[in-house]
Amino acid sequence: MADFSKQFFKNYCLTTAEIFYHLPDYPKLLQSYIWQDYDLVPQFPVLLSFLDFWSSELDGRLHSVCVASSDIITPGEFSHCNVEIVIQ
């Protein structure tokens, strides 16, 4: 329910980030990591907090980050049909 209230009342969007980082033992190689959480667009405070944690606590040096976000709750499509179905 908390995720629903974030989306509906606080304008959070589902944010996905593909994080490319250098492997600690092989710095010329890149590895990717997919991160996903609810965040505010375009400030991305949750993602930026995670990236700060990554930079200070993890060994893999960040290379680049690709970000995408999408509203989960959108107006539904409604089509009216002139049909009545009775179930007995």
Jmol script that loads the backbone (N, CA, C; Angstrom):
load data "model"
ATOM      1  N   MET A   1       0.817  -1.191   0.000  1.00  0.00           N
ATOM      2  CA  MET A   1       0.000   0.000   0.000  1.00  0.00           C
ATOM      3  C   MET A   1       0.859   1.253   0.000  1.00  0.00           C
ATOM      4  N   ALA A   2       2.030   1.201   0.589  1.00  0.00           N
ATOM      5  CA  ALA A   2       2.904   2.373   0.638  1.00  0.00           C
ATOM      6  C   ALA A   2       3.343   2.788  -0.765  1.00  0.00           C
ATOM      7  N   ASP A   3       3.639   1.802  -1.629  1.00  0.00           N
ATOM      8  CA  ASP A   3       4.044   2.121  -2.996  1.00  0.00           C
ATOM      9  C   ASP A   3       2.903   2.782  -3.763  1.00  0.00           C
ATOM     10  N   PHE A   4       1.677   2.304  -3.530  1.00  0.00           N
ATOM     11  CA  PHE A   4       0.522   2.904  -4.195  1.00  0.00           C
ATOM     12  C   PHE A   4       0.343   4.354  -3.764  1.00  0.00           C
ATOM     13  N   SER A   5       0.462   4.628  -2.473  1.00  0.00           N
ATOM     14  CA  SER A   5       0.280   5.997  -1.997  1.00  0.00           C
ATOM     15  C   SER A   5       1.392   6.907  -2.504  1.00  0.00           C
ATOM     16  N   LYS A   6       2.602   6.394  -2.629  1.00  0.00           N
ATOM     17  CA  LYS A   6       3.688   7.197  -3.211  1.00  0.00           C
ATOM     18  C   LYS A   6       3.343   7.613  -4.636  1.00  0.00           C
ATOM     19  N   GLN A   7       2.850   6.667  -5.414  1.00  0.00           N
ATOM     20  CA  GLN A   7       2.528   6.951  -6.814  1.00  0.00           C
ATOM     21  C   GLN A   7       1.343   7.890  -6.936  1.00  0.00           C
ATOM     22  N   PHE A   8       0.317   7.636  -6.144  1.00  0.00           N
ATOM     23  CA  PHE A   8      -0.932   8.350  -6.330  1.00  0.00           C
ATOM     24  C   PHE A   8      -0.908   9.740  -5.695  1.00  0.00           C
ATOM     25  N   PHE A   9      -0.357   9.857  -4.496  1.00  0.00           N
ATOM     26  CA  PHE A   9      -0.431  11.118  -3.765  1.00  0.00           C
ATOM     27  C   PHE A   9       0.843  11.956  -3.850  1.00  0.00           C
ATOM     28  N   LYS A  10       1.980  11.339  -4.059  1.00  0.00           N
ATOM     29  CA  LYS A  10       3.241  12.080  -4.009  1.00  0.00           C
ATOM     30  C   LYS A  10       3.949  12.157  -5.350  1.00  0.00           C
ATOM     31  N   ASN A  11       3.319  11.679  -6.428  1.00  0.00           N
ATOM     32  CA  ASN A  11       3.850  11.763  -7.790  1.00  0.00           C
ATOM     33  C   ASN A  11       5.175  11.032  -7.983  1.00  0.00           C
ATOM     34  N   TYR A  12       5.355   9.916  -7.303  1.00  0.00           N
ATOM     35  CA  TYR A  12       6.530   9.088  -7.532  1.00  0.00           C
ATOM     36  C   TYR A  12       6.309   8.272  -8.802  1.00  0.00           C
ATOM     37  N   CYS A  13       7.389   7.960  -9.499  1.00  0.00           N
ATOM     38  CA  CYS A  13       7.348   7.115 -10.691  1.00  0.00           C
ATOM     39  C   CYS A  13       8.275   5.926 -10.481  1.00  0.00           C
ATOM     40  N   LEU A  14       7.981   4.842 -11.167  1.00  0.00           N
ATOM     41  CA  LEU A  14       8.884   3.701 -11.137  1.00  0.00           C
ATOM     42  C   LEU A  14      10.114   4.077 -11.945  1.00  0.00           C
ATOM     43  N   THR A  15      11.262   4.040 -11.315  1.00  0.00           N
ATOM     44  CA  THR A  15      12.515   4.453 -11.949  1.00  0.00           C
ATOM     45  C   THR A  15      13.435   3.249 -12.061  1.00  0.00           C
ATOM     46  N   THR A  16      13.984   3.064 -13.242  1.00  0.00           N
ATOM     47  CA  THR A  16      14.929   1.987 -13.502  1.00  0.00           C
ATOM     48  C   THR A  16      16.242   2.603 -13.962  1.00  0.00           C
ATOM     49  N   ALA A  17      17.329   2.138 -13.383  1.00  0.00           N
ATOM     50  CA  ALA A  17      18.647   2.630 -13.771  1.00  0.00           C
ATOM     51  C   ALA A  17      19.542   1.442 -14.109  1.00  0.00           C
ATOM     52  N   GLU A  18      20.219   1.542 -15.243  1.00  0.00           N
ATOM     53  CA  GLU A  18      21.243   0.556 -15.583  1.00  0.00           C
ATOM     54  C   GLU A  18      22.576   1.203 -15.259  1.00  0.00           C
ATOM     55  N   ILE A  19      23.250   0.638 -14.283  1.00  0.00           N
ATOM     56  CA  ILE A  19      24.493   1.205 -13.769  1.00  0.00           C
ATOM     57  C   ILE A  19      25.653   0.388 -14.317  1.00  0.00           C
ATOM     58  N   PHE A  20      26.552   1.067 -15.010  1.00  0.00           N
ATOM     59  CA  PHE A  20      27.769   0.425 -15.511  1.00  0.00           C
ATOM     60  C   PHE A  20      28.920   0.795 -14.587  1.00  0.00           C
ATOM     61  N   TYR A  21      29.679  -0.211 -14.188  1.00  0.00           N
ATOM     62  CA  TYR A  21      30.784   0.037 -13.266  1.00  0.00           C
ATOM     63  C   TYR A  21      31.985  -0.833 -13.644  1.00  0.00           C
ATOM     64  N   HIS A  22      33.151  -0.385 -13.215  1.00  0.00           N
ATOM     65  CA  HIS A  22      34.398  -1.117 -13.459  1.00  0.00           C
ATOM     66  C   HIS A  22      34.532  -2.225 -12.421  1.00  0.00           C
ATOM     67  N   LEU A  23      34.874  -3.413 -12.873  1.00  0.00           N
ATOM     68  CA  LEU A  23      35.117  -4.510 -11.943  1.00  0.00           C
ATOM     69  C   LEU A  23      36.358  -4.193 -11.106  1.00  0.00           C
ATOM     70  N   PRO A  24      36.287  -4.381  -9.797  1.00  0.00           N
ATOM     71  CA  PRO A  24      37.430  -4.034  -8.943  1.00  0.00           C
ATOM     72  C   PRO A  24      38.722  -4.773  -9.300  1.00  0.00           C
ATOM     73  N   ASP A  25      38.626  -6.067  -9.613  1.00  0.00           N
ATOM     74  CA  ASP A  25      39.827  -6.848  -9.916  1.00  0.00           C
ATOM     75  C   ASP A  25      40.291  -6.693 -11.364  1.00  0.00           C
ATOM     76  N   TYR A  26      39.390  -6.274 -12.253  1.00  0.00           N
ATOM     77  CA  TYR A  26      39.703  -6.091 -13.674  1.00  0.00           C
ATOM     78  C   TYR A  26      39.141  -4.746 -14.121  1.00  0.00           C
ATOM     79  N   PRO A  27      39.811  -3.642 -13.798  1.00  0.00           N
ATOM     80  CA  PRO A  27      39.244  -2.310 -14.015  1.00  0.00           C
ATOM     81  C   PRO A  27      38.966  -1.954 -15.479  1.00  0.00           C
ATOM     82  N   LYS A  28      39.523  -2.701 -16.427  1.00  0.00           N
ATOM     83  CA  LYS A  28      39.233  -2.410 -17.833  1.00  0.00           C
ATOM     84  C   LYS A  28      37.911  -3.033 -18.289  1.00  0.00           C
ATOM     85  N   LEU A  29      37.342  -3.922 -17.467  1.00  0.00           N
ATOM     86  CA  LEU A  29      36.072  -4.555 -17.797  1.00  0.00           C
ATOM     87  C   LEU A  29      34.925  -3.827 -17.105  1.00  0.00           C
ATOM     88  N   LEU A  30      33.803  -3.721 -17.826  1.00  0.00           N
ATOM     89  CA  LEU A  30      32.597  -3.116 -17.270  1.00  0.00           C
ATOM     90  C   LEU A  30      31.564  -4.189 -16.968  1.00  0.00           C
ATOM     91  N   GLN A  31      30.845  -3.984 -15.899  1.00  0.00           N
ATOM     92  CA  GLN A  31      29.743  -4.851 -15.505  1.00  0.00           C
ATOM     93  C   GLN A  31      28.512  -3.948 -15.406  1.00  0.00           C
ATOM     94  N   SER A  32      27.325  -4.514 -15.609  1.00  0.00           N
ATOM     95  CA  SER A  32      26.117  -3.713 -15.453  1.00  0.00           C
ATOM     96  C   SER A  32      25.284  -4.241 -14.294  1.00  0.00           C
ATOM     97  N   TYR A  33      24.555  -3.323 -13.675  1.00  0.00           N
ATOM     98  CA  TYR A  33      23.692  -3.627 -12.543  1.00  0.00           C
ATOM     99  C   TYR A  33      22.375  -2.888 -12.771  1.00  0.00           C
ATOM    100  N   ILE A  34      21.258  -3.581 -12.623  1.00  0.00           N
ATOM    101  CA  ILE A  34      19.944  -2.957 -12.796  1.00  0.00           C
ATOM    102  C   ILE A  34      19.384  -2.622 -11.413  1.00  0.00           C
ATOM    103  N   TRP A  35      19.024  -1.349 -11.238  1.00  0.00           N
ATOM    104  CA  TRP A  35      18.442  -0.852  -9.996  1.00  0.00           C
ATOM    105  C   TRP A  35      17.036  -0.350 -10.305  1.00  0.00           C
ATOM    106  N   GLN A  36      16.072  -0.621  -9.410  1.00  0.00           N
ATOM    107  CA  GLN A  36      14.705  -0.175  -9.645  1.00  0.00           C
ATOM    108  C   GLN A  36      14.052   0.178  -8.318  1.00  0.00           C
ATOM    109  N   ASP A  37      13.395   1.348  -8.289  1.00  0.00           N
ATOM    110  CA  ASP A  37      12.693   1.801  -7.090  1.00  0.00           C
ATOM    111  C   ASP A  37      11.751   2.926  -7.490  1.00  0.00           C
ATOM    112  N   TYR A  38      10.914   3.362  -6.561  1.00  0.00           N
ATOM    113  CA  TYR A  38      10.050   4.505  -6.811  1.00  0.00           C
ATOM    114  C   TYR A  38      10.823   5.774  -6.472  1.00  0.00           C
ATOM    115  N   ASP A  39      10.746   6.770  -7.363  1.00  0.00           N
ATOM    116  CA  ASP A  39      11.543   7.981  -7.185  1.00  0.00           C
ATOM    117  C   ASP A  39      10.815   9.172  -7.792  1.00  0.00           C
ATOM    118  N   LEU A  40      11.224  10.365  -7.397  1.00  0.00           N
ATOM    119  CA  LEU A  40      10.655  11.603  -7.932  1.00  0.00           C
ATOM    120  C   LEU A  40      11.433  12.035  -9.166  1.00  0.00           C
ATOM    121  N   VAL A  41      10.695  12.365 -10.213  1.00  0.00           N
ATOM    122  CA  VAL A  41      11.311  12.804 -11.465  1.00  0.00           C
ATOM    123  C   VAL A  41      11.182  14.318 -11.532  1.00  0.00           C
ATOM    124  N   PRO A  42      12.143  15.096 -11.915  1.00  0.00           N
ATOM    125  CA  PRO A  42      13.473  14.760 -12.437  1.00  0.00           C
ATOM    126  C   PRO A  42      14.586  14.844 -11.398  1.00  0.00           C
ATOM    127  N   GLN A  43      14.249  15.031 -10.115  1.00  0.00           N
ATOM    128  CA  GLN A  43      15.305  15.186  -9.103  1.00  0.00           C
ATOM    129  C   GLN A  43      15.999  13.872  -8.763  1.00  0.00           C
ATOM    130  N   PHE A  44      15.279  12.764  -8.785  1.00  0.00           N
ATOM    131  CA  PHE A  44      15.792  11.419  -8.480  1.00  0.00           C
ATOM    132  C   PHE A  44      16.547  11.358  -7.141  1.00  0.00           C
ATOM    133  N   PRO A  45      15.936  11.791  -6.034  1.00  0.00           N
ATOM    134  CA  PRO A  45      16.661  11.766  -4.754  1.00  0.00           C
ATOM    135  C   PRO A  45      16.997  10.356  -4.271  1.00  0.00           C
ATOM    136  N   VAL A  46      16.131   9.380  -4.532  1.00  0.00           N
ATOM    137  CA  VAL A  46      16.392   8.006  -4.083  1.00  0.00           C
ATOM    138  C   VAL A  46      17.556   7.416  -4.868  1.00  0.00           C
ATOM    139  N   LEU A  47      17.566   7.610  -6.181  1.00  0.00           N
ATOM    140  CA  LEU A  47      18.664   7.107  -7.018  1.00  0.00           C
ATOM    141  C   LEU A  47      19.980   7.780  -6.644  1.00  0.00           C
ATOM    142  N   LEU A  48      19.957   9.087  -6.470  1.00  0.00           N
ATOM    143  CA  LEU A  48      21.192   9.800  -6.111  1.00  0.00           C
ATOM    144  C   LEU A  48      21.727   9.339  -4.757  1.00  0.00           C
ATOM    145  N   SER A  49      20.836   9.062  -3.827  1.00  0.00           N
ATOM    146  CA  SER A  49      21.258   8.525  -2.531  1.00  0.00           C
ATOM    147  C   SER A  49      21.914   7.155  -2.696  1.00  0.00           C
ATOM    148  N   PHE A  50      21.322   6.309  -3.549  1.00  0.00           N
ATOM    149  CA  PHE A  50      21.909   4.995  -3.805  1.00  0.00           C
ATOM    150  C   PHE A  50      23.282   5.130  -4.469  1.00  0.00           C
ATOM    151  N   LEU A  51      23.411   6.045  -5.430  1.00  0.00           N
ATOM    152  CA  LEU A  51      24.702   6.232  -6.103  1.00  0.00           C
ATOM    153  C   LEU A  51      25.761   6.792  -5.147  1.00  0.00           C
ATOM    154  N   ASP A  52      25.344   7.650  -4.213  1.00  0.00           N
ATOM    155  CA  ASP A  52      26.282   8.125  -3.185  1.00  0.00           C
ATOM    156  C   ASP A  52      26.756   6.973  -2.314  1.00  0.00           C
ATOM    157  N   PHE A  53      25.820   6.094  -1.922  1.00  0.00           N
ATOM    158  CA  PHE A  53      26.183   4.904  -1.160  1.00  0.00           C
ATOM    159  C   PHE A  53      27.159   4.044  -1.950  1.00  0.00           C
ATOM    160  N   TRP A  54      26.856   3.832  -3.237  1.00  0.00           N
ATOM    161  CA  TRP A  54      27.715   3.012  -4.090  1.00  0.00           C
ATOM    162  C   TRP A  54      29.140   3.578  -4.105  1.00  0.00           C
ATOM    163  N   SER A  55      29.251   4.878  -4.345  1.00  0.00           N
ATOM    164  CA  SER A  55      30.568   5.505  -4.468  1.00  0.00           C
ATOM    165  C   SER A  55      31.371   5.431  -3.173  1.00  0.00           C
ATOM    166  N   SER A  56      30.680   5.529  -2.038  1.00  0.00           N
ATOM    167  CA  SER A  56      31.415   5.556  -0.769  1.00  0.00           C
ATOM    168  C   SER A  56      31.657   4.177  -0.167  1.00  0.00           C
ATOM    169  N   GLU A  57      30.802   3.195  -0.465  1.00  0.00           N
ATOM    170  CA  GLU A  57      30.885   1.904   0.219  1.00  0.00           C
ATOM    171  C   GLU A  57      31.324   0.729  -0.652  1.00  0.00           C
ATOM    172  N   LEU A  58      31.172   0.814  -1.961  1.00  0.00           N
ATOM    173  CA  LEU A  58      31.484  -0.324  -2.825  1.00  0.00           C
ATOM    174  C   LEU A  58      32.772  -0.078  -3.603  1.00  0.00           C
ATOM    175  N   ASP A  59      33.410  -1.171  -4.010  1.00  0.00           N
ATOM    176  CA  ASP A  59      34.711  -1.071  -4.679  1.00  0.00           C
ATOM    177  C   ASP A  59      34.621  -0.761  -6.160  1.00  0.00           C
ATOM    178  N   GLY A  60      33.556  -1.126  -6.818  1.00  0.00           N
ATOM    179  CA  GLY A  60      33.446  -0.924  -8.258  1.00  0.00           C
ATOM    180  C   GLY A  60      33.220   0.547  -8.600  1.00  0.00           C
ATOM    181  N   ARG A  61      34.179   1.171  -9.285  1.00  0.00           N
ATOM    182  CA  ARG A  61      34.076   2.587  -9.660  1.00  0.00           C
ATOM    183  C   ARG A  61      33.006   2.751 -10.732  1.00  0.00           C
ATOM    184  N   LEU A  62      32.119   3.731 -10.537  1.00  0.00           N
ATOM    185  CA  LEU A  62      31.036   3.966 -11.490  1.00  0.00           C
ATOM    186  C   LEU A  62      31.567   4.462 -12.821  1.00  0.00           C
ATOM    187  N   HIS A  63      30.976   3.958 -13.895  1.00  0.00           N
ATOM    188  CA  HIS A  63      31.327   4.399 -15.238  1.00  0.00           C
ATOM    189  C   HIS A  63      30.225   5.293 -15.797  1.00  0.00           C
ATOM    190  N   SER A  64      28.979   4.788 -15.834  1.00  0.00           N
ATOM    191  CA  SER A  64      27.852   5.568 -16.357  1.00  0.00           C
ATOM    192  C   SER A  64      26.548   4.984 -15.835  1.00  0.00           C
ATOM    193  N   VAL A  65      25.489   5.791 -15.941  1.00  0.00           N
ATOM    194  CA  VAL A  65      24.171   5.387 -15.480  1.00  0.00           C
ATOM    195  C   VAL A  65      23.145   5.811 -16.533  1.00  0.00           C
ATOM    196  N   CYS A  66      22.309   4.864 -16.962  1.00  0.00           N
ATOM    197  CA  CYS A  66      21.200   5.159 -17.883  1.00  0.00           C
ATOM    198  C   CYS A  66      19.910   5.045 -17.080  1.00  0.00           C
ATOM    199  N   VAL A  67      19.079   6.097 -17.125  1.00  0.00           N
ATOM    200  CA  VAL A  67      17.886   6.164 -16.288  1.00  0.00           C
ATOM    201  C   VAL A  67      16.635   6.235 -17.152  1.00  0.00           C
ATOM    202  N   ALA A  68      15.605   5.509 -16.730  1.00  0.00           N
ATOM    203  CA  ALA A  68      14.281   5.573 -17.359  1.00  0.00           C
ATOM    204  C   ALA A  68      13.245   5.572 -16.244  1.00  0.00           C
ATOM    205  N   SER A  69      12.146   6.286 -16.456  1.00  0.00           N
ATOM    206  CA  SER A  69      11.082   6.279 -15.456  1.00  0.00           C
ATOM    207  C   SER A  69       9.734   6.261 -16.155  1.00  0.00           C
ATOM    208  N   SER A  70       8.758   5.726 -15.442  1.00  0.00           N
ATOM    209  CA  SER A  70       7.430   5.589 -16.028  1.00  0.00           C
ATOM    210  C   SER A  70       6.388   5.636 -14.930  1.00  0.00           C
ATOM    211  N   ASP A  71       5.255   6.283 -15.235  1.00  0.00           N
ATOM    212  CA  ASP A  71       4.122   6.242 -14.320  1.00  0.00           C
ATOM    213  C   ASP A  71       3.517   4.855 -14.374  1.00  0.00           C
ATOM    214  N   ILE A  72       3.284   4.272 -13.228  1.00  0.00           N
ATOM    215  CA  ILE A  72       2.656   2.962 -13.180  1.00  0.00           C
ATOM    216  C   ILE A  72       1.140   3.126 -13.255  1.00  0.00           C
ATOM    217  N   ILE A  73       0.634   4.087 -12.515  1.00  0.00           N
ATOM    218  CA  ILE A  73      -0.799   4.320 -12.505  1.00  0.00           C
ATOM    219  C   ILE A  73      -1.125   5.323 -13.593  1.00  0.00           C
ATOM    220  N   THR A  74      -1.809   4.862 -14.610  1.00  0.00           N
ATOM    221  CA  THR A  74      -2.199   5.722 -15.722  1.00  0.00           C
ATOM    222  C   THR A  74      -3.699   5.564 -15.945  1.00  0.00           C
ATOM    223  N   PRO A  75      -4.302   6.524 -16.609  1.00  0.00           N
ATOM    224  CA  PRO A  75      -5.732   6.362 -16.893  1.00  0.00           C
ATOM    225  C   PRO A  75      -5.980   5.093 -17.700  1.00  0.00           C
ATOM    226  N   GLY A  76      -6.918   4.317 -17.257  1.00  0.00           N
ATOM    227  CA  GLY A  76      -7.226   3.077 -17.959  1.00  0.00           C
ATOM    228  C   GLY A  76      -7.985   3.338 -19.242  1.00  0.00           C
ATOM    229  N   GLU A  77      -7.886   2.407 -20.130  1.00  0.00           N
ATOM    230  CA  GLU A  77      -8.654   2.517 -21.360  1.00  0.00           C
ATOM    231  C   GLU A  77     -10.043   1.947 -21.104  1.00  0.00           C
ATOM    232  N   PHE A  78     -11.026   2.659 -21.562  1.00  0.00           N
ATOM    233  CA  PHE A  78     -12.409   2.256 -21.349  1.00  0.00           C
ATOM    234  C   PHE A  78     -13.117   2.223 -22.691  1.00  0.00           C
ATOM    235  N   SER A  79     -13.728   1.116 -22.980  1.00  0.00           N
ATOM    236  CA  SER A  79     -14.534   1.037 -24.195  1.00  0.00           C
ATOM    237  C   SER A  79     -15.908   0.508 -23.799  1.00  0.00           C
ATOM    238  N   HIS A  80     -16.924   1.176 -24.268  1.00  0.00           N
ATOM    239  CA  HIS A  80     -18.302   0.825 -23.918  1.00  0.00           C
ATOM    240  C   HIS A  80     -18.856  -0.151 -24.962  1.00  0.00           C
ATOM    241  N   CYS A  81     -19.437  -1.229 -24.487  1.00  0.00           N
ATOM    242  CA  CYS A  81     -20.062  -2.208 -25.377  1.00  0.00           C
ATOM    243  C   CYS A  81     -21.545  -2.284 -25.059  1.00  0.00           C
ATOM    244  N   ASN A  82     -22.347  -2.407 -26.067  1.00  0.00           N
ATOM    245  CA  ASN A  82     -23.790  -2.526 -25.885  1.00  0.00           C
ATOM    246  C   ASN A  82     -24.175  -3.990 -25.725  1.00  0.00           C
ATOM    247  N   VAL A  83     -23.648  -4.623 -24.691  1.00  0.00           N
ATOM    248  CA  VAL A  83     -23.907  -6.033 -24.449  1.00  0.00           C
ATOM    249  C   VAL A  83     -24.284  -6.203 -22.981  1.00  0.00           C
ATOM    250  N   GLU A  84     -25.244  -7.012 -22.737  1.00  0.00           N
ATOM    251  CA  GLU A  84     -25.615  -7.352 -21.361  1.00  0.00           C
ATOM    252  C   GLU A  84     -25.492  -8.846 -21.205  1.00  0.00           C
ATOM    253  N   ILE A  85     -24.749  -9.286 -20.210  1.00  0.00           N
ATOM    254  CA  ILE A  85     -24.541 -10.709 -19.954  1.00  0.00           C
ATOM    255  C   ILE A  85     -25.168 -11.032 -18.595  1.00  0.00           C
ATOM    256  N   VAL A  86     -26.033 -12.022 -18.571  1.00  0.00           N
ATOM    257  CA  VAL A  86     -26.678 -12.432 -17.342  1.00  0.00           C
ATOM    258  C   VAL A  86     -26.143 -13.801 -16.956  1.00  0.00           C
ATOM    259  N   ILE A  87     -25.612 -13.905 -15.760  1.00  0.00           N
ATOM    260  CA  ILE A  87     -25.085 -15.176 -15.258  1.00  0.00           C
ATOM    261  C   ILE A  87     -26.031 -15.667 -14.180  1.00  0.00           C
ATOM    262  N   GLN A  88     -26.520 -16.898 -14.339  1.00  0.00           N
ATOM    263  CA  GLN A  88     -27.467 -17.447 -13.366  1.00  0.00           C
ATOM    264  C   GLN A  88     -26.868 -18.613 -12.621  1.00  0.00           C
TER     265      GLN A  88
END
end "model"
wireframe off; spacefill off
backbone 0.3
color backbone group
